Amino acid sequence: MNEAVLTSLTMEFLEWASSAQRTYEQVMAAWRSSCPRYTIWEDALAMGLIEVIDRDKDAPSRVCLTQEGNAALQRYREMKIS
């Protein structure tokens, strides 16, 4: 993945999404936008950083970081410490 594509706002989204279990509805309420300049949710999904998981039909869908999303977030955290 091209690290230059990962903006600080994308990293903020990944930090937020990973800080607690989030439902799809919670993520959409906080991060959905109709503004073409504010596409954090769509970008993270298209880059394979997050996924929507339907674990159970009786429970709400969850948004989770993918393995690539977790790796990108870890690299970002390490850069902040250095």
CYANA upper distance limits for C-alpha pairs under 8 A (distance plus 0.5 A):
  2 ASN  CA      6 LEU  CA      7.98
  3 GLU  CA     72 ALA  CA      8.48
  6 LEU  CA     10 THR  CA      6.42
  6 LEU  CA     11 MET  CA      7.35
  7 THR  CA     11 MET  CA      6.88
  8 SER  CA     12 GLU  CA      6.58
  9 LEU  CA     13 PHE  CA      6.69
  9 LEU  CA     40 ILE  CA      7.71
 10 THR  CA     14 LEU  CA      6.78
 10 THR  CA     40 ILE  CA      6.30
 10 THR  CA     44 ALA  CA      7.53
 11 MET  CA     15 GLU  CA      6.57
 11 MET  CA     73 LEU  CA      7.08
 11 MET  CA     76 TYR  CA      7.89
 12 GLU  CA     16 TRP  CA      6.62
 13 PHE  CA     17 ALA  CA      6.49
 13 PHE  CA     40 ILE  CA      7.82
 13 PHE  CA     41 TRP  CA      8.45
 14 LEU  CA     18 SER  CA      6.50
 14 LEU  CA     65 LEU  CA      7.78
 14 LEU  CA     69 GLY  CA      7.83
 14 LEU  CA     73 LEU  CA      7.25
 15 GLU  CA     19 SER  CA      6.59
 15 GLU  CA     73 LEU  CA      7.69
 16 TRP  CA     20 ALA  CA      7.97
 17 ALA  CA     21 GLN  CA      7.84
 17 ALA  CA     22 ARG  CA      6.94
 17 ALA  CA     27 VAL  CA      8.26
 17 ALA  CA     63 VAL  CA      7.90
 17 ALA  CA     64 CYS  CA      7.54
 17 ALA  CA     65 LEU  CA      7.88
 18 SER  CA     64 CYS  CA      7.59
 18 SER  CA     65 LEU  CA      7.26
 21 GLN  CA     62 ARG  CA      7.72
 21 GLN  CA     63 VAL  CA      8.10
 21 GLN  CA     64 CYS  CA      8.22
 22 ARG  CA     26 GLN  CA      6.60
 22 ARG  CA     27 VAL  CA      7.07
 22 ARG  CA     62 ARG  CA      6.28
 22 ARG  CA     63 VAL  CA      6.26
 22 ARG  CA     64 CYS  CA      8.08
 23 THR  CA     27 VAL  CA      6.87
 23 THR  CA     60 PRO  CA      6.74
 23 THR  CA     61 SER  CA      6.14
 23 THR  CA     62 ARG  CA      4.82
 23 THR  CA     63 VAL  CA      6.33
 24 TYR  CA     28 MET  CA      6.64
 24 TYR  CA     52 VAL  CA      7.56
 24 TYR  CA     60 PRO  CA      7.80
 24 TYR  CA     61 SER  CA      6.04
 24 TYR  CA     62 ARG  CA      5.90
 24 TYR  CA     63 VAL  CA      6.15
 25 GLU  CA     29 ALA  CA      6.60
 26 GLN  CA     30 ALA  CA      6.76
 27 VAL  CA     31 TRP  CA      6.20
 27 VAL  CA     32 ARG  CA      7.83
 27 VAL  CA     63 VAL  CA      7.99
 28 MET  CA     32 ARG  CA      5.29
 31 TRP  CA     40 ILE  CA      7.74
 31 TRP  CA     41 TRP  CA      6.77
 32 ARG  CA     39 THR  CA      8.31
 32 ARG  CA     41 TRP  CA      7.02
 33 SER  CA     38 TYR  CA      6.81
 33 SER  CA     39 THR  CA      7.23
 34 SER  CA     38 TYR  CA      8.13
 35 CYS  CA     39 THR  CA      7.70
 39 THR  CA     43 ASP  CA      6.32
 40 ILE  CA     44 ALA  CA      6.52
 41 TRP  CA     45 LEU  CA      6.71
 42 GLU  CA     46 ALA  CA      6.53
 43 ASP  CA     47 MET  CA      6.50
 44 ALA  CA     48 GLY  CA      6.76
 44 ALA  CA     49 LEU  CA      5.64
 44 ALA  CA     50 ILE  CA      6.55
 45 LEU  CA     49 LEU  CA      6.45
 45 LEU  CA     50 ILE  CA      5.86
 45 LEU  CA     51 GLU  CA      7.04
 48 GLY  CA     66 THR  CA      7.33
 48 GLY  CA     68 GLU  CA      7.40
 48 GLY  CA     69 GLY  CA      7.57
 49 LEU  CA     65 LEU  CA      6.26
 49 LEU  CA     66 THR  CA      5.81
 49 LEU  CA     67 GLN  CA      8.00
 49 LEU  CA     68 GLU  CA      6.12
 49 LEU  CA     69 GLY  CA      4.36
 49 LEU  CA     70 ASN  CA      8.04
 50 ILE  CA     63 VAL  CA      7.23
 50 ILE  CA     64 CYS  CA      6.01
 50 ILE  CA     65 LEU  CA      4.72
 50 ILE  CA     66 THR  CA      5.58
 50 ILE  CA     69 GLY  CA      6.70
 51 GLU  CA     63 VAL  CA      6.19
 51 GLU  CA     64 CYS  CA      6.00
 51 GLU  CA     65 LEU  CA      6.80
 51 GLU  CA     66 THR  CA      6.83
 52 VAL  CA     61 SER  CA      6.98
 52 VAL  CA     62 ARG  CA      6.12
 52 VAL  CA     63 VAL  CA      5.07
 52 VAL  CA     64 CYS  CA      6.97
 53 ILE  CA     61 SER  CA      6.02
 53 ILE  CA     62 ARG  CA      5.66
 53 ILE  CA     63 VAL  CA      6.73
 53 ILE  CA     64 CYS  CA      7.82
 54 ASP  CA     59 ALA  CA      8.44
 54 ASP  CA     60 PRO  CA      7.71
 54 ASP  CA     61 SER  CA      5.18
 54 ASP  CA     62 ARG  CA      7.12
 55 ARG  CA     59 ALA  CA      7.75
 55 ARG  CA     61 SER  CA      7.27
 55 ARG  CA     62 ARG  CA      8.26
 56 ASP  CA     60 PRO  CA      8.00
 56 ASP  CA     61 SER  CA      8.30
 65 LEU  CA     69 GLY  CA      5.63
 65 LEU  CA     70 ASN  CA      6.43
 66 THR  CA     70 ASN  CA      6.65
 67 GLN  CA     71 ALA  CA      6.69
 68 GLU  CA     72 ALA  CA      6.62
 69 GLY  CA     73 LEU  CA      6.64
 70 ASN  CA     74 GLN  CA      6.59
 71 ALA  CA     75 ARG  CA      6.73
 72 ALA  CA     76 TYR  CA      6.69
 73 LEU  CA     77 ARG  CA      6.67
 74 GLN  CA     78 GLU  CA      6.73
 75 ARG  CA     79 MET  CA      6.72
 76 TYR  CA     80 LYS  CA      6.83
 77 ARG  CA     81 ILE  CA      6.96
 78 GLU  CA     82 SER  CA      6.90
